[in-house]
Amino acid sequence: MKHLLLAVAAALSFHLAAAVEVGGVKFDDKTRVGSGELLVNGAGVRKKAVFKVYAMALYLPEKRTDAEAVLAARGAKRISLSLLRDLSPQQFVEALQEGMTSNHSEAEMAGLKERLKQFSDSMLAAGEPKTGTVVLIDWLPENGTRLTVNGQVKGKDIAGEDFYKALLKIWLGNKPVQDDLKQALLGKAS
């Protein structure tokens, strides 16, 4: 009987460790990006006023609890977003642009302008992001920033790790879109 209870407890703990759930969305605890395996660093829900907008998870090669350490980390990375409400493509793009502008100087934004336009155009071309849409923003060191919407790559990969770091700062910068979401992505959710 004791062995059966231990086996059940082990199976339950394995099942619980196999996924992180936030906002009703399950994120795998591991994923493959490029040739590397990434671990979920943290996950949370983006809220605007009283509305839940999306659930998101941050994947890294190894767990980090400091935003600067995340930004400096080498290797592939993934931002996984699952929409919890319908948005217009323009709302989604404007929110990304606003988050980047809040965390960068005018000079920094000038250096990102063309790549941000390329990324925004890819998002707009992806069509209407409806509830349940899954958006992956990957950093592939050998290729650049890759946007995937519902399993389909959108646009061309965008060169420059500085661009991916600029995107990460939307959530992890000094002026994140939501403080408690930043803490959740850093694995510090209460």
Secondary structure, DSSP 8 states (H G I E B T S, - for coil): -HHHHHHHHHHHHHHHHTEEEETTEEEESEEEETTEEEEEEEEEEEEETTEEEEEEEEEESS---SHHHHHH--S-EEEEEEESS---HHHHHHHHHHHHHHTS-HHHHHHHHHHHHHHHHHHHHT----TT-EEEEEEETTTEEEEEETTEEEEEEE--HHHHHHHHHHHHSSS-S-HHHHHHHTT---
